């Protein structure tokens, strides 16, 4: 399969093959992975509508699984990447944009919950330097965040614990930069209470 030639990293190759195999199995092809891949490629080259409709049918089912919360949007988009690579390498003219347009966009933020104080990390020194990054905790847009004193105070003891460790030579604390200068304000506030 020319498809395999395009994949370099072993882990990527394994995942792409798994996804492509699920697609080929969905279409009902029999035989080895290579035989299934050759069969659909030959049929899709002979009948462009068959190729497009097969891919569309697969993603319609995946879209229904997303709607029922049985699978994640990112997982389905990963299937799209695997199938696109297969189609590209097999010279199949499948209009990918028409297929993926019907899939929901993957969110670049968490929407299940905003982090709370109970998620404070335990301090574990694994090197001679420390790094703490305050990402934010607003639901939807974590980075658009300004911490209040109540949220910053629990970190004072953690910072002190790291600074007292004789193996810790340096500690850096970062607040997410924001165009409203929330990072600067939070850094100054943390410095004041520390």
N, C-alpha and C positions, 0 to 999 in steps of 0.2 A: 504494500500500500504506500503510495507516494505521500499520503497523509502523515505517516510516521516519520518520513524524512524531514518534515518541517518542524518536528518537535525535538528539542534538544535536551532539556532537563528530564531526568527519569520520572520524577514525581508528576510533572506536568503531562508527560507522555501517558502515564498511567491514568490520570484523571480524564484526559481527553478521550482516550480509548474507551474508558468506562461509559462516558456520556454518549459517545457515538454508538457504542454497542446497544445501549438502552434505546436509542432512536431507531436503530436497525431492527431490534426486537419488537418495538412498537409497531413497525410496519409489517411484521410477520415474516421476515426473511429467515431462511433456514441455512445451516451450514456454519463454517468457521467465520470469524470476523472478517477475514479477507474476502471470502466468497460472498458474504452478505454485502460488503462494501462494493465489490465489483458489480454485483447484480443490480443494486440501486443506481450506481453510476451509469451503467449501460442503459437501463430503462429510462432514467431521467434525461440522458443525452438524446435518446430517441424521441422522448415526449416531454418537452419542457413544462407543460402543464402538470404532468404527473409529479415531477420533481418539486415544483412550487406547492402544489396541493398537499403533497406528503409532508413537507416541512410545516406548512400552515396548519394542517390537522394536528400534528404533534404539539405545536405551540398553543393551539386552542385548548387542548387537554391540559397542558401545563398552566395556562392562564386560569382555567377552572380550578386547578389545584391551589393556585395562589389565592384566588377568591375564597376558597374554603379553608385557607390557612394551613394547608397540608404541605406546602413547600414555600421556600423563601424566594423573593424576587431575584436576589443575587444568584441563587442556584439555577434558576431558569435562564438568566442572562448568560451564565457559564455554559449551559447547553447551547445557546445561540453561538457562542464563540467556537465551540467544538464543531458544530455543524457547518458554520461558515468556513472554517479552515478546511474541513473535508470537501466542501463544495468548491472552494478555490483551488485546491490541489487536484481535484478531479475534473476541473474545467467545466463545472456545472453552472449555468447562468441562472442563479436563483436570486431574485430581487430581495436581498436581505432587509433593506429599509422597510419594505412593505410588511415584512413579518414582524420585525422588532418594534415597529410603530405601535402595534397593538398590545405590547407588553408594558406593564407599569414601570415607571422609572424607579431605580434603586435609590433609596434614601441615603444620604451621606451623614445621617445623624440618627441617634437612637430616639425612639418615641415611646418606649415601653414605660420608662420612669426616669425621673431626674435622680442623680446620685444624692444620697443623704450622708449625714455624718457617720452612720453605721458602716459605710464602705471605706473608711479611712484605712490605709494600708498599714500593715505592721512593718516596723523598721527592720531591715535585714541588710547588713553591710557585706557586700560581695567584692568590693574593690577599695582602693585607697581614696576614692572620691565619692561624693554623693550628689544626687540629682533629684530634685523634687519639681514636678510640673503641675501647676494648678490649671486644669483644663476648663473648668467651669462645670456648672451643674444644672443649667436651665433645661427644662424639657424641650426637646426640639432643636434648640441651638445652644449647645453646651458652651460654646466659646463666647457667646454674648452674655457675659456674666460679671457681676461685681459681688465679691464676697463681703459679708458683714463680719463684725468682730467675733460673733458667736461661732462662725464657721472657721475662722482663722485661729482662734485660741487653742483648740486641741492640737494644732500642729506645732505650737511652741514647745511642748514637751518632747515631741518627736525630733524636732530640730536640735534641741539641747542634747538629746540622747546621742544623736549622730555626731555632734560637735565634740562631745566628751570622749568619744571613742578614740584611743590613741592611734589607731590605724587609719582613721579618716583624716586625710591631709587637706581636703577641700570639699566644700559643700556649696552647690549652686541651687538657687530657688528661682523658678521661672513662673511668671503669670502670663497667660495668653495675651498677646498684644491685641489691641482693639482700637478702632479709629476714634473711640470716645475716651481713650486714655485710661480705661478701667484697669489695665495691667499696672500702670504707673501708680495710680491711686491705691490699688491693693498692695503693691510692693511697699509703698511708704507706710501704709497702715500696719502691715505685718512687721516692718522694722520698728515701728513705734511700740507695739505691744510685746515685742520680743525683747 
